[in-house]
Amino acid sequence: MVRLDKIYTRGGDSGATSLATGERRRKDDLRVEAYGAVDEANSAIGVARLATAAEPALDAMLARIQNDLFDLGAELATPQKPGAAPDGAARLAILQSQVDRLEREIDTLNAALAPLKSFVLPGGTAAAAHLHVARAISRRAERVMVALANAPEESVDAPALRYVNRLSDFLFVAARYANREKGDVLWTPGATR
């Protein structure tokens, strides 16, 4: 169980922070950037949820995702050491079942939508606009996670990479779902020339 009695520790005043393992890393380290971007995506989803309360099914999906993103942040803050057993018993990790659930939820929301015939501009309802912001942030989190996965002596588990990739797909479909009554805001190529 997590217990936080004192919020400030002064341990990061020199520009370093501790991973869950106790290992110290610079605050601009790719691993710290990765779990920071995941936290930012989670926060953006929290803002989007202010506008999804009238959509209980969608809001429940977003609540599950927020919990998943804390799991993902914990995973990223606890690097897998070379030679360690990859069974996940000693560290929290995203599971394929979480990816599968996200895919099912994408399919559920998408079933209520007409096929796209143009690219969609971020906007429409407040919920859709906030979900598009969360989508863009989740894409950045994915880019940082891919960079981390490709960095020497670093790794990111495959289910975590699949999850963050599906997350942006989910948020795109969720934004369209939030706009389903109003309609998508469509891109018109060259319309403002």
C-alpha positions in Angstrom: 0.0 0.0 0.0 1.2 3.5 -0.8 1.5 5.9 2.0 2.6 9.5 1.5 3.1 11.5 4.7 5.4 14.1 3.4 5.0 15.4 -0.1 8.2 17.3 -0.5 11.5 15.6 0.2 14.0 18.0 -1.4 15.6 14.9 -3.0 15.0 16.2 -6.5 16.4 19.7 -5.9 19.6 18.7 -7.7 17.7 17.6 -10.9 17.6 13.9 -10.1 14.8 11.6 -8.9 14.5 8.1 -7.7 13.0 5.2 -9.6 10.8 2.7 -7.8 14.0 0.6 -7.4 15.7 3.4 -5.5 18.1 4.0 -8.5 18.7 7.7 -9.0 18.2 9.1 -12.5 18.3 12.6 -14.0 14.9 14.2 -14.4 15.5 14.5 -18.1 16.4 10.7 -18.4 14.3 8.9 -21.1 12.7 6.6 -18.5 11.6 9.6 -16.3 10.4 11.3 -19.5 8.4 8.2 -20.4 6.5 7.8 -17.1 6.1 11.6 -16.9 4.4 11.6 -20.3 2.2 8.8 -19.2 1.2 10.8 -16.1 0.5 13.8 -18.3 -1.8 11.7 -20.6 -3.5 10.4 -17.4 -4.1 14.0 -16.2 -5.5 15.0 -19.6 -7.9 12.1 -19.4 -8.9 13.3 -15.9 -9.8 16.7 -17.4 -11.7 15.0 -20.3 -13.8 13.0 -17.7 -15.2 16.3 -16.4 -17.1 16.4 -19.7 -18.0 12.7 -19.9 -20.0 12.3 -16.7 -23.2 12.2 -18.8 -21.8 9.2 -20.7 -21.5 6.6 -18.0 -20.2 3.8 -20.2 -17.5 6.0 -21.8 -16.6 7.5 -18.4 -16.2 4.0 -16.9 -13.9 3.1 -19.7 -11.8 6.2 -19.1 -11.7 5.4 -15.3 -10.3 1.9 -16.1 -7.7 3.5 -18.4 -6.6 5.9 -15.7 -6.0 3.0 -13.4 -4.1 1.2 -16.2 -1.9 4.3 -16.7 -0.9 4.2 -13.1 0.1 0.5 -13.7 2.0 1.6 -16.7 3.8 4.4 -14.9 4.7 2.0 -12.1 6.1 -0.4 -14.7 8.2 2.3 -16.4 9.5 3.5 -13.0 10.6 -0.1 -12.2 13.1 -1.1 -15.0 13.4 -4.8 -15.7 17.0 -5.7 -14.9 18.9 -7.9 -17.4 18.7 -11.6 -16.4 15.8 -11.0 -14.0 12.8 -13.2 -14.4 10.3 -11.5 -16.7 7.3 -13.1 -15.0 6.1 -9.7 -13.6 5.8 -11.2 -10.1 8.3 -8.7 -8.6 7.0 -5.6 -10.5 3.7 -4.3 -11.8 3.4 -4.7 -15.6 0.8 -4.1 -18.2 -0.7 -7.4 -19.3 -2.0 -8.5 -22.7 -5.5 -8.8 -21.2 -5.4 -5.0 -20.6 -4.6 -4.5 -24.3 -7.3 -6.9 -25.3 -9.9 -5.1 -23.1 -8.9 -1.8 -24.7 -9.4 -3.3 -28.2 -12.8 -4.6 -27.2 -13.8 -1.1 -25.9 -12.5 0.5 -29.1 -14.7 -1.9 -31.1 -17.7 -1.2 -28.9 -17.5 2.6 -29.3 -16.6 2.4 -33.0 -19.7 0.2 -33.7 -21.9 3.3 -33.1 -20.0 5.5 -35.6 -20.3 6.0 -39.3 -17.2 5.2 -41.4 -14.7 8.1 -41.8 -14.4 9.7 -45.2 -12.0 12.5 -44.2 -9.5 13.2 -41.4 -11.0 14.6 -38.2 -10.0 18.0 -36.7 -9.8 18.1 -32.9 -13.0 19.8 -31.6 -16.7 19.5 -31.5 -18.0 18.9 -28.0 -15.9 19.7 -24.9 -15.5 16.0 -24.2 -14.2 15.4 -27.7 -11.8 18.3 -27.6 -10.3 17.1 -24.3 -10.1 13.5 -25.6 -8.1 14.7 -28.6 -5.7 16.6 -26.3 -5.3 13.4 -24.3 -4.8 11.4 -27.6 -2.0 13.8 -28.7 -0.3 13.5 -25.3 -0.6 9.7 -25.4 1.1 9.7 -28.8 4.0 11.7 -27.3 4.2 9.2 -24.4 4.3 6.4 -27.0 7.2 8.1 -28.9 9.2 8.5 -25.6 8.5 4.9 -24.7 9.7 3.7 -28.1 12.9 5.8 -27.7 13.4 4.2 -24.3 12.8 0.7 -25.6 15.5 1.4 -28.3 18.0 3.0 -25.9 21.1 0.9 -24.9 20.7 -1.0 -21.7 17.0 -0.1 -21.5 13.8 -2.1 -22.2 10.1 -1.6 -22.3 7.9 -4.7 -22.2 5.9 -5.4 -25.4 2.5 -5.3 -23.8 3.2 -1.8 -22.5 4.1 -0.6 -26.0 1.0 -2.3 -27.4 -1.2 -0.7 -24.7 0.1 2.9 -25.3 -0.4 2.4 -29.1 -4.0 1.2 -28.6 -4.6 4.1 -26.1 -4.3 6.8 -28.7 -6.6 4.7 -31.0 -9.1 4.4 -28.2 -9.0 8.2 -27.4 -9.5 9.0 -31.1 -12.6 6.7 -31.3 -13.8 8.0 -27.9 -13.6 11.6 -29.2 -15.6 10.6 -32.3 -18.1 8.9 -30.0 -18.4 12.0 -27.9 -19.2 13.9 -31.1 -21.6 11.3 -32.5 -24.7 13.5 -32.1 -23.1 16.7 -33.2 -21.0 15.1 -35.9 -17.2 15.0 -36.6 -15.3 18.2 -37.3 -13.8 17.2 -40.7 -10.7 18.5 -42.4 -11.3 20.1 -45.7 -7.9 20.0 -47.6 -6.9 23.4 -48.9 -10.1 25.1 -47.6 -8.2 28.1 -46.1 -5.9 28.9 -49.0 
